[in-house]
């Protein structure tokens, strides 16, 4: 099992709406995440727009590929792109900056 932590940056003027949108994640998106192997997935948002994501999966690259193959994810990424400072990434899920785990208390 892999524990994965990543960061992105949400635009400061979109924090409230970004949070609101995650209260009503589409059921088909939740199903796609589960089917692609995303477990124990959570997002944490700072007042400055720093977004930290955490998930557990058997194979992160395969989980990303599984999500990339779904229509629900393509629609979700297209809708959510406007919320992020993406740099050269076109979609939020292609701009994830994975963090290195340095400690874990099991």
MDAnalysis code that builds the backbone (N, CA, C; Angstrom):
import MDAnalysis as mda
import numpy as np

u = mda.Universe.empty(318, n_residues=106, atom_resindex=np.repeat(np.arange(106), 3), trajectory=True)
u.add_TopologyAttr("name", ["N", "CA", "C"] * 106)
u.add_TopologyAttr("resid", np.arange(1, 107))
u.add_TopologyAttr("resname", ["UNK", "UNK", "UNK", "UNK", "UNK", "UNK", "UNK", "UNK", "UNK", "UNK", "UNK", "UNK", "UNK", "UNK", "UNK", "UNK", "UNK", "UNK", "UNK", "UNK", "UNK", "UNK", "UNK", "UNK", "UNK", "UNK", "UNK", "UNK", "UNK", "UNK", "UNK", "UNK", "UNK", "UNK", "UNK", "UNK", "UNK", "UNK", "UNK", "UNK", "UNK", "UNK", "UNK", "UNK", "UNK", "UNK", "UNK", "UNK", "UNK", "UNK", "UNK", "UNK", "UNK", "UNK", "UNK", "UNK", "UNK", "UNK", "UNK", "UNK", "UNK", "UNK", "UNK", "UNK", "UNK", "UNK", "UNK", "UNK", "UNK", "UNK", "UNK", "UNK", "UNK", "UNK", "UNK", "UNK", "UNK", "UNK", "UNK", "UNK", "UNK", "UNK", "UNK", "UNK", "UNK", "UNK", "UNK", "UNK", "UNK", "UNK", "UNK", "UNK", "UNK", "UNK", "UNK", "UNK", "UNK", "UNK", "UNK", "UNK", "UNK", "UNK", "UNK", "UNK", "UNK", "UNK"])
u.atoms.positions = np.array([
    [0.827, -1.182, 0.000],
    [0.000, 0.000, 0.000],
    [0.874, 1.249, 0.000],
    [0.476, 2.227, -0.768],
    [1.152, 3.520, -0.789],
    [0.304, 4.550, -0.049],
    [0.953, 5.353, 0.762],
    [0.336, 6.545, 1.336],
    [0.822, 7.704, 0.478],
    [-0.087, 8.492, -0.020],
    [0.258, 9.569, -0.940],
    [-0.239, 10.886, -0.371],
    [0.642, 11.870, -0.350],
    [0.281, 13.225, 0.052],
    [0.711, 14.155, -1.074],
    [-0.160, 15.084, -1.425],
    [0.164, 16.015, -2.504],
    [-0.343, 17.404, -2.147],
    [0.170, 18.382, -2.898],
    [-0.306, 19.747, -2.684],
    [-0.654, 20.402, -4.006],
    [-1.557, 21.335, -3.911],
    [-1.966, 22.215, -5.000],
    [-2.248, 23.580, -4.366],
    [-2.544, 24.566, -5.181],
    [-2.878, 25.877, -4.640],
    [-4.205, 26.336, -5.244],
    [-5.164, 26.611, -4.348],
    [-6.466, 27.139, -4.745],
    [-6.367, 28.663, -4.767],
    [-6.958, 29.267, -5.786],
    [-6.942, 30.723, -5.885],
    [-7.630, 31.342, -4.662],
    [-7.017, 32.357, -4.106],
    [-7.500, 32.980, -2.867],
    [-8.934, 33.492, -2.990],
    [-9.313, 33.952, -4.172],
    [-10.667, 34.483, -4.356],
    [-11.711, 33.393, -4.574],
    [-11.306, 32.114, -4.548],
    [-12.239, 31.013, -4.815],
    [-12.353, 30.013, -3.659],
    [-11.777, 30.331, -2.503],
    [-11.741, 29.379, -1.392],
    [-13.132, 28.948, -0.923],
    [-14.024, 29.889, -0.736],
    [-15.362, 29.548, -0.248],
    [-16.109, 28.661, -1.235],
    [-16.076, 29.028, -2.495],
    [-16.787, 28.245, -3.507],
    [-16.157, 26.860, -3.667],
    [-14.843, 26.775, -3.604],
    [-14.165, 25.473, -3.687],
    [-14.628, 24.563, -2.550],
    [-14.684, 25.106, -1.344],
    [-15.145, 24.343, -0.188],
    [-16.599, 23.921, -0.368],
    [-17.432, 24.826, -0.825],
    [-18.845, 24.514, -1.037],
    [-19.015, 23.388, -2.050],
    [-18.265, 23.426, -3.138],
    [-18.385, 22.395, -4.174],
    [-18.063, 21.006, -3.637],
    [-17.182, 20.952, -2.652],
    [-16.798, 19.639, -2.111],
    [-17.798, 19.102, -1.084],
    [-18.800, 19.864, -0.767],
    [-19.887, 19.341, 0.069],
    [-20.821, 18.466, -0.759],
    [-20.785, 18.635, -2.072],
    [-21.688, 17.921, -2.978],
    [-20.925, 17.292, -4.136],
    [-19.922, 16.512, -3.828],
    [-19.182, 15.813, -4.895],
    [-20.142, 14.831, -5.563],
    [-20.103, 14.804, -6.890],
    [-21.016, 13.950, -7.651],
    [-20.853, 12.486, -7.251],
    [-21.945, 11.780, -7.096],
    [-21.856, 10.350, -6.770],
    [-21.019, 9.562, -7.774],
    [-21.108, 9.903, -9.062],
    [-20.308, 9.183, -10.067],
    [-18.815, 9.467, -9.917],
    [-18.462, 10.633, -9.395],
    [-17.059, 10.935, -9.134],
    [-16.570, 10.123, -7.932],
    [-17.379, 10.043, -6.897],
    [-17.016, 9.234, -5.725],
    [-16.864, 7.767, -6.113],
    [-17.761, 7.270, -6.944],
    [-17.675, 5.886, -7.420],
    [-16.407, 5.665, -8.231],
    [-16.063, 6.637, -9.090],
    [-14.852, 6.519, -9.916],
    [-13.602, 6.482, -9.040],
    [-13.547, 7.330, -8.024],
    [-12.396, 7.335, -7.115],
    [-12.240, 5.975, -6.435],
    [-13.333, 5.458, -5.926],
    [-13.279, 4.141, -5.264],
    [-12.840, 3.058, -6.237],
    [-13.422, 3.048, -7.427],
    [-13.100, 2.022, -8.424],
    [-11.637, 2.095, -8.863],
    [-11.056, 3.299, -8.848],
    [-9.660, 3.477, -9.251],
    [-8.689, 3.184, -8.108],
    [-9.215, 2.833, -6.940],
    [-8.350, 2.437, -5.838],
    [-7.974, 3.533, -4.864],
    [-8.675, 4.678, -4.891],
    [-8.405, 5.756, -3.941],
    [-9.131, 5.430, -2.646],
    [-8.383, 5.244, -1.567],
    [-8.965, 4.938, -0.266],
    [-8.495, 5.968, 0.765],
    [-9.330, 6.158, 1.779],
    [-8.977, 7.061, 2.872],
    [-8.517, 8.423, 2.324],
    [-9.243, 8.932, 1.335],
    [-8.885, 10.156, 0.619],
    [-9.481, 11.364, 1.325],
    [-8.657, 12.369, 1.544],
    [-9.120, 13.608, 2.147],
    [-8.380, 14.802, 1.594],
    [-9.023, 15.957, 1.682],
    [-8.432, 17.227, 1.268],
    [-8.465, 18.185, 2.444],
    [-7.413, 18.972, 2.600],
    [-7.287, 19.946, 3.677],
    [-6.898, 21.277, 3.044],
    [-7.629, 22.343, 3.367],
    [-7.427, 23.638, 2.723],
    [-7.060, 24.697, 3.749],
    [-5.937, 25.386, 3.513],
    [-5.516, 26.485, 4.370],
    [-6.125, 27.798, 3.937],
    [-6.130, 28.755, 4.835],
    [-6.669, 30.086, 4.537],
    [-5.916, 30.778, 3.408],
    [-4.684, 30.362, 3.155],
    [-3.869, 30.958, 2.098],
    [-4.029, 30.254, 0.756],
    [-4.905, 29.233, 0.697],
    [-5.138, 28.516, -0.545],
    [-4.334, 27.239, -0.699],
    [-3.453, 26.953, 0.248],
    [-2.686, 25.713, 0.169],
    [-3.636, 24.538, 0.369],
    [-3.671, 23.642, -0.599],
    [-4.516, 22.460, -0.545],
    [-3.625, 21.234, -0.407],
    [-3.863, 20.454, 0.630],
    [-3.129, 19.223, 0.869],
    [-4.097, 18.062, 0.689],
    [-3.708, 17.105, -0.114],
    [-4.501, 15.902, -0.321],
    [-3.773, 14.698, 0.237],
    [-4.535, 13.737, 0.738],
    [-3.963, 12.504, 1.256],
    [-4.842, 11.350, 0.797],
    [-4.198, 10.255, 0.400],
    [-4.930, 9.051, 0.054],
    [-4.048, 7.835, 0.261],
    [-4.700, 6.704, 0.292],
    [-4.003, 5.427, 0.334],
    [-4.451, 4.636, -0.885],
    [-3.513, 3.932, -1.497],
    [-3.807, 3.176, -2.702],
    [-2.769, 2.074, -2.874],
    [-3.093, 1.087, -3.650],
    [-2.125, 0.027, -3.916],
    [-1.049, 0.480, -4.890],
    [-1.422, 1.336, -5.845],
    [-0.494, 1.794, -6.881],
    [-0.968, 3.166, -7.348],
    [-0.267, 4.210, -6.929],
    [-0.715, 5.575, -7.219],
    [-0.783, 5.857, -8.710],
    [0.224, 5.453, -9.451],
    [0.215, 5.715, -10.898],
    [-0.969, 5.017, -11.556],
    [-1.251, 3.789, -11.153],
    [-2.406, 3.071, -11.703],
    [-3.708, 3.748, -11.282],
    [-3.756, 4.265, -10.055],
    [-4.954, 4.972, -9.584],
    [-5.192, 6.246, -10.383],
    [-4.118, 6.976, -10.685],
    [-4.247, 8.174, -11.521],
    [-4.730, 7.810, -12.917],
    [-4.152, 6.756, -13.487],
    [-4.547, 6.311, -14.826],
    [-6.008, 5.858, -14.826],
    [-6.417, 5.165, -13.763],
    [-7.803, 4.739, -13.664],
    [-8.758, 5.914, -13.656],
    [-8.410, 6.951, -12.939],
    [-9.256, 8.147, -12.907],
    [-9.242, 8.862, -14.256],
    [-8.084, 8.902, -14.881],
    [-7.965, 9.584, -16.166],
    [-8.860, 8.950, -17.225],
    [-9.170, 7.694, -17.059],
    [-9.982, 6.967, -18.035],
    [-11.484, 7.182, -17.858],
    [-11.890, 7.943, -16.835],
    [-13.323, 8.095, -16.569],
    [-13.855, 9.429, -17.070],
    [-15.072, 9.387, -17.575],
    [-15.752, 10.602, -18.016],
    [-16.050, 11.516, -16.827],
    [-16.413, 10.929, -15.696],
    [-16.717, 11.739, -14.506],
    [-15.510, 12.585, -14.112],
    [-14.327, 11.995, -14.130],
    [-13.125, 12.749, -13.769],
    [-12.819, 13.839, -14.783],
    [-12.975, 13.556, -16.062],
    [-12.711, 14.589, -17.078],
    [-13.646, 15.788, -16.876],
    [-14.919, 15.524, -16.605],
    [-15.868, 16.626, -16.371],
    [-15.531, 17.376, -15.087],
    [-15.202, 16.625, -14.014],
    [-14.876, 17.260, -12.728],
    [-13.639, 18.139, -12.874],
    [-12.597, 17.631, -13.500],
    [-11.359, 18.402, -13.674],
    [-11.611, 19.656, -14.494],
    [-12.428, 19.566, -15.539],
    [-12.744, 20.734, -16.364],
    [-13.477, 21.793, -15.542],
    [-14.410, 21.367, -14.695],
    [-15.147, 22.320, -13.866],
    [-14.283, 22.929, -12.769],
    [-13.369, 22.162, -12.229],
    [-12.588, 22.620, -11.086],
    [-11.333, 23.406, -11.477],
    [-10.918, 23.334, -12.716],
    [-9.670, 23.987, -13.140],
    [-9.641, 25.473, -12.792],
    [-10.777, 26.146, -12.890],
    [-10.821, 27.586, -12.632],
    [-10.508, 27.956, -11.184],
    [-10.530, 26.990, -10.295],
    [-10.281, 27.249, -8.880],
    [-8.796, 27.249, -8.521],
    [-7.953, 26.773, -9.421],
    [-6.555, 26.523, -9.074],
    [-5.578, 27.464, -9.758],
    [-4.451, 27.666, -9.083],
    [-3.267, 28.266, -9.695],
    [-2.495, 27.080, -10.263],
    [-2.568, 26.880, -11.575],
    [-2.082, 25.638, -12.168],
    [-0.692, 25.714, -12.786],
    [-0.170, 26.871, -13.009],
    [1.133, 26.925, -13.679],
    [1.007, 26.341, -15.075],
    [1.859, 25.391, -15.412],
    [1.842, 24.818, -16.761],
    [0.847, 23.663, -16.902],
    [0.252, 23.212, -15.800],
    [-0.702, 22.107, -15.863],
    [-2.022, 22.584, -16.465],
    [-2.643, 21.729, -17.234],
    [-3.925, 22.059, -17.828],
    [-5.084, 21.701, -16.912],
    [-4.918, 20.630, -16.139],
    [-5.956, 20.158, -15.242],
    [-5.373, 20.023, -13.845],
    [-6.196, 20.220, -12.812],
    [-5.687, 20.081, -11.447],
    [-5.018, 18.740, -11.185],
    [-5.572, 17.651, -11.709],
    [-4.990, 16.339, -11.419],
    [-3.670, 16.090, -12.137],
    [-3.307, 16.949, -13.091],
    [-1.992, 16.819, -13.716],
    [-0.973, 17.763, -13.084],
    [-1.424, 18.588, -12.136],
    [-0.528, 19.523, -11.464],
    [-0.230, 19.167, -10.018],
    [-0.578, 17.943, -9.617],
    [-0.322, 17.522, -8.238],
    [1.169, 17.510, -7.958],
    [1.570, 18.119, -6.874],
    [2.968, 18.042, -6.447],
    [3.028, 17.067, -5.272],
    [3.547, 15.890, -5.541],
    [3.605, 14.855, -4.518],
    [4.672, 15.194, -3.490],
    [4.328, 14.994, -2.224],
    [5.255, 15.259, -1.130],
    [5.878, 13.954, -0.663],
    [7.077, 14.052, -0.131],
    [7.819, 12.889, 0.347],
    [7.472, 12.614, 1.802],
    [7.101, 11.390, 2.092],
    [6.818, 11.015, 3.473],
    [8.141, 10.851, 4.205],
    [8.270, 11.504, 5.335],
    [9.496, 11.404, 6.140],
    [9.258, 10.725, 7.476],
    [8.000, 10.563, 7.872],
    [7.693, 9.887, 9.126],
    [6.268, 9.394, 9.101],
    [6.031, 8.245, 9.696],
    [4.678, 7.719, 9.826],
    [4.591, 6.909, 11.098],
    [3.653, 7.251, 11.964],
    [3.407, 6.513, 13.196],
    [2.294, 5.526, 12.920],
    [2.625, 4.252, 12.894],
    [1.619, 3.217, 12.608],
    [0.956, 2.747, 13.885],
])
